[in-house]
Amino acid sequence: MAPDDPRWMKAAIALSERGRGRTAPNPNVGCIIVRDGKVIGRGWTQPGGRPHAEALAIDAAGDIGGATVYATLEPCAHVSARGPACADLLAEARPARVVIAIGDPDSRTNGAGVARLEAAGITVACGVESDAARRAMSGFLTRQSLHRPHVTLKLATSLDGRIAMADGSSQWITGEAARAHAHLERARTDMILVGRGTLETDAPRLDVRLPGLEDRSPRRAVLGHGAAPDGWLALDRPEAVAGLSDVDHLFVEGGAGAAAAFLQTDMVDRVLLYRAPIIIGQGPSAIGAIGLTNLADAQGRWNLTDTRQLGSDRLDVYERARS
């Protein structure tokens, strides 16, 4: 590994985040091409999954002879009707090195991309900033390993875990900065879901109201029996999300019943816990019953991966500990 490899791979991962929530069923890949310490090409997977990041970066750079290519995922090795294999494009362009964050678990590539590059005489290095790349492409990787979308559960509570007052008043528990962050998270998902009770009580818009990101509003779904409003999708149970082949990132935003349903089926991969510095006392809690009968079963299931202050509110991010 060269000394600058982590730096450039972090930049490629940042680019990959631009496509998050818009590329399913393809992964949101980022790619940067560097020569003599300068970026000569860059790209990220475009909406709908094409063009691929590597193809865009090569087109932007032109001649990449002697350069180093940083790709957040192993370049694909299969030819598609929608475009050529990125491993073939790179082999033909002949950079000096290709640095890859993680291998592609898709059976059509899974090592074949690396083998094709090495067969062309290109030096390949793997595993640079792999943990960060896995988080950035968590939707694609969860789909590959668990055959369902990556599920984020958003909770906005008081210090004592309440989501509203006893009379149902809930706007606003958290402040403007926390709400803006939640809208940014919405923009990074394919679909946002609430329970039927939340839909009927609050009539939420579930759109993205951040300047410049209004077109990133995700599709909307409601959990529960019965018909869905126009423009919404109705799902009768959490497991139904596995059938949504074009959804890799699902954002569960409310309410307590929907949160409990996804937790009880062990389908929550990430929790965003926004906490306001207020104490409400009596009022509805953030999560309903999840079928827990032994306190020991609740231990060791969540890892704190990030924490930050958003105005007067605190955000803690937890990821599900899975083998």
N, C-alpha and C positions, 0 to 999 in steps of 0.2 A: 504494500500500500504506500502510495506517495504521500508526503506530508500534507498536500493541499486537497487530497481526495475527500476527507470529511466535509471541508468547507464547500466544495462544489456540489457534493451530493446533497447537502442541506438545501442549497439553492434549487436543485432539481426537485426535491421534495416539496419545497414551497410552491414551485410552479404546478406540481401535480394537484395541489389543493384547489387550484382554480377550476379544475374539472369535477371536483367532488360533488356528487349528487346529480350529475348531468350525463354521465357516460355509460350507465348500466345498459346492457349486461357486461360491457367491457370495463377493464380497470382504468382508473384515473392515473395515468402515468405522466411523469415529468422527465424531460431530457434537456441536458445542457452540453454543448460541445465547446471545448476549450483548447486553444493553441497558444503557446508562448505566454501563458498567464492571462489571456484575454478571451472573453466569450465571443465566439463567432457564429453560434447558432443556438436556438432554444425552441422548445415546443412543449405543449401539453395536450393530452387527449381531448378532442373537441366534442361538443354535445352530440349524443347519439353514438359515440364510440369511434368515430372516424373524422378526420385523419388521425393516425396514431402520433404520439409525441415524437418518436424518433424520425418519422417521415417529415414532419414539419421542421424539425431542427436541422435535418440534412438539407432540405430545400432552402432554408434561411442561410445556411453557411456556404453552400456551394461545394467547393473543394475542401474536404476534411482530411486529406492526406497528412499523416504525422500528428493529428490531433488526438485528444482524449475525449471520449464520449461518456457522459454520466447518465445512466438510465435507472430509474427507481425500481423497474421490474425487468427481468430477463426479456430481451427482445423476442417477439413472437416468431415461431418457426413455421407456422402453417399459412398457406396461401388462401385468401378469402376472395369471394366475388367483389368485395368492397375495397380491396387493396392488397398490395404485395406483402410478403412477410418482412418484418423489420430486420430480422437476422440476415436475410438476403440483401436488403438495401445496404446494410452496414458492411457486409462482406464485400460487396461491389465497390463501396466508397473507400474502403481500406484505411480507416483510422489506425493510429499506432496502438491505442488501448481502448478497451471498453470496460468501464467500471459499473458494476451492477449492485444495487442494494439487496434485493432478494430474488430468488428463483421464482419462476412462474409455475404454480401448481397445476395449471391446465394441462391435461394429458396430451394435448396436441403440441405442447412446447416442452415443459418439464425437463430441462437439461438439453434439449435438442438445439435451442437457440445458442447456448454457450458452445456446444460442440461444433456448430456450423461456423461460428466466429473463429474458434481455435483452428479449425481445419483450413481457414483462409489465412492463417498466419498472424492473426490479431491476438495480442495479449489480453487476457480477460482476468479481472479481479472481482470477486464477489463478497458480499457481506458487509459493505460499507454503509453505516447508519441504518442497519436493517430494522431495528426497533421502531425508529421514526417512520420509516417507509411502510411498515406494517400498519401503523396507526393511520397513516394517510390513506392507505388503500384497504382499510378494514372492511368496507362493504364487499368488495370483490373477493377478498380472502375468506370472509365469513360465508359468502355464497358457495365458494369452492369447498370449504371444510364442513359446514353445517347445513348446506343446501337451503338457506333462507337468508333474508336480509340481516345486516348488522343493525341492532335495535338500541337506540339511545332513549332513555327515560329522563324527562325533564321534570324536576320538582322545584316549586317556588314556595317556601314556607317561612313562617315565623320561627323564632328560636325554639319554641316549644312544639314545632312540627305541625302547626295549623295552616290550612290553606284558605280559610275564611273565618269570619266571625260567626257566632251562633245564628244570626239572622240571615246568613248567606253572603254578606258583603265581602267582596274579595278584591276590589280594584282600588288602589294597587297595593299589594303586599310589598313587592320589591320596587326599587327606584328605577329611574330612567336608564342609568348605565347598565343595570342588570337586564332590563327589558330589551335594550338594544343588542346586547350580547346574545340573548335568546333568539332574536330575529336573525342575527348572523348565523346561528346554528341552524335555523330553519332553511336558510339559503344554501346550506351544505348538504341537504337531504333530498331524496327522490320523492318521499311521501311523508305527510304528517297525519297523525291519528289522534282522535279523542274518543272518549266513551259517549254513548248515546245520551246519558244524563247531562254531561257537559254541553253537548250540542243543543239539547232542548232548553237548558237553563240559561246558557250564556250566549248562544248563537255566535260562536267565535268565527272571525274571518280567516284566521290561520294563514295570512299572507305575510310577505316580507315588506316591511315599511321602513327600509333604509334607503337613503338617496343613492341612486345608481344601481341598486340591487332589486328593484321592484319586479324585474322579469325573472327573478330566481325563486319566486314563490312555488313551493312544492305542491304536488297533487294532494288532495284531501281525502281522508277515509274516516269512517265512524265504526266503532266496535259495538256490536249488539244486533239483536234481531230486528227485522223490519226494513223498510225501504230507506234509501239514502236520498238526500236532497240532490237536485240537479247539479252535476259537476262533482259529486262526491261518490266514493266507492264504499259499499257496505260490506263489512267482514263480520261473520258470526262468531268467530273464535280467533285467538292469537295465531294458532297454527296455520290459518288460511293465508297468512302473508308469505308462506313458502311458495305458493303458486304464482306469485307476482314476479315473473322472470325479469321484468324491467325495473325492479326496485331493489337496490342494493343497500340503501340507507333509509331506515324508517325512524321517524321521530315521534315518540309517544309523549303527548303534552298534557293530557288530562282525561279524566279525573281519577279519583281514588280507586274506582272499580277497574278502569282500564289498566292502571298501574299494577294493581294486585293481580289481574289476569295474566299479564306478561311475566310478572315475577313468579307466580305460582307455576307457570310452565317452564321456568328457567330460560326465558327467551330475551332477557335484558342483558346486553353486553356492556353497557356504559350508562352511568348515572350522572346527570348534571344536577347538583343540589345547590340552588340559590337560596341563601338564608338572609332574611332581613333582621336587623337588630331591634325586633319588637317581640313582645310577649302578648299573646291574645287570650290564653286561658281556654274557656269553653269554645268549641268550634269543631268543624270537621277536620279529620286528620288527612295527611297527604296520601296515605295508602290504606286500602281495605285489608281484610283478612287474606293471608296467603297460604293458609294451611300448615303453618309452622306448629309443630307439637313438641319439639325438643330444642331448647335454646342452643345446645351444642351444635345443632345442624346449621345455625346461622353464622357460626364462626369461620373465619378464613375464606370467605367467599368473595370479598371485595378488596381491591388494592387502590389506595389513594395515588393518583398519577399527576394531579395538578391542583393548585389552589391559587386563587387570586382575589384581590379586592376590587369590587366594581362599585365605585361611589361608596355609599355606606353599607353596601351588601357584600357578602362573601360567597364566592363560588368554590365548591369542592367538586372535583371530577374523580369518579371511581370507575374502575374497569373490573369486569367479572374475572375472577381467577379461574382459568380453565387449564386442564392438562394439555 
